[in-house]
Amino acid sequence: MKSNSHSVIVTVAAATLILVGCAASAEEPSESQMKEAMLNEMNHPEGTTKPAAPVTIKFFKKQGCDAPTPRGINCFFSIEVASSNIGASMYNNIPSAVFYKDGGKWAMRPPF
């Protein structure tokens, strides 16, 4: 009987580790979620009602993310934006940003 209880404990521990691993990876935003959050931040910055000109993303590639922190998750990426607003080009020089969940949806903290 002692052998069976040991097997159950090992099985439960292994299952817990698998579930924790899956949950941790699910906490990181996908490339499309990051892109959507960035577009929202660029086109609807906090404190303004309307940007000078719409910003689009011509190229976006997720590189990877650091471990989660209370502020969110710092993720690295390559990006190229397009807009008639010359100020939008500053986003081309940003290698990373902090992403967080806002009401179940991923959002980006302003990088400036």
C-alpha positions in Angstrom: 0.0 0.0 0.0 2.9 2.3 0.7 4.1 2.0 -2.9 0.7 3.0 -4.2 0.5 6.2 -2.1 4.0 7.1 -3.2 3.0 6.7 -6.9 0.0 8.9 -6.4 2.1 11.6 -4.8 4.6 11.5 -7.7 1.8 11.6 -10.2 0.1 14.5 -8.6 3.4 16.4 -8.3 4.2 15.8 -12.0 0.7 16.9 -13.0 1.0 20.1 -10.9 4.3 20.9 -12.5 2.9 20.5 -16.0 -0.1 22.7 -15.2 2.1 25.4 -13.6 4.3 25.3 -16.7 1.4 25.7 -19.0 -0.1 28.5 -17.0 3.2 30.4 -16.9 3.6 30.2 -20.7 0.0 31.3 -21.1 0.8 34.5 -19.2 3.0 35.8 -22.0 1.3 37.8 -24.8 1.4 36.3 -28.3 2.9 38.2 -31.2 -0.6 39.3 -32.5 -1.7 40.4 -29.0 1.5 42.5 -28.7 0.9 44.0 -32.1 -2.7 44.9 -31.2 -1.7 46.4 -27.9 0.9 48.5 -29.6 -1.5 49.7 -32.3 -3.9 50.7 -29.6 -1.3 52.6 -27.6 0.1 54.4 -30.7 -3.3 55.4 -32.0 -5.1 56.1 -28.7 -2.4 57.5 -26.3 -3.6 58.3 -22.8 -4.4 61.9 -22.3 -5.3 62.7 -25.9 -8.6 62.3 -27.7 -7.2 61.7 -31.2 -3.7 61.2 -32.6 -2.3 63.6 -35.2 -2.4 60.9 -37.9 -3.1 57.2 -37.7 -0.2 54.9 -37.2 0.1 51.5 -38.9 2.6 48.7 -38.3 4.4 47.7 -41.5 6.5 45.0 -39.8 6.4 43.4 -36.3 8.3 40.4 -35.0 8.3 39.2 -31.4 11.7 38.3 -30.0 10.9 37.1 -26.5 9.8 38.1 -23.0 11.3 38.4 -19.6 9.7 36.8 -16.5 6.5 38.5 -15.3 6.7 41.3 -12.7 4.0 43.2 -10.8 4.2 45.9 -13.6 3.7 43.3 -16.4 5.9 41.5 -18.8 8.8 43.2 -20.6 8.8 41.8 -24.2 11.4 42.5 -26.9 10.5 42.9 -30.6 11.4 44.4 -33.9 9.0 46.9 -35.3 8.6 49.3 -38.3 5.7 51.8 -38.3 4.3 54.0 -41.0 2.4 57.3 -40.5 2.3 60.8 -42.0 2.9 61.9 -38.4 6.7 62.2 -38.2 6.6 61.7 -34.4 5.4 58.1 -34.9 8.8 57.1 -36.3 10.2 57.2 -32.8 8.5 53.8 -32.3 10.9 52.3 -34.8 13.7 52.8 -32.2 12.0 51.0 -29.3 13.3 47.5 -28.7 11.0 46.5 -25.9 7.9 47.5 -23.9 6.0 46.3 -20.8 2.7 44.5 -21.6 0.0 43.8 -19.0 -3.6 42.5 -18.8 -6.3 45.2 -18.7 -9.7 43.7 -18.3 -8.7 40.4 -19.9 -7.0 42.1 -22.9 -3.3 42.8 -23.4 -2.2 46.4 -23.2 1.1 48.2 -23.5 2.5 50.7 -21.1 3.7 53.9 -22.7 7.4 53.5 -23.5 8.2 57.2 -23.1 
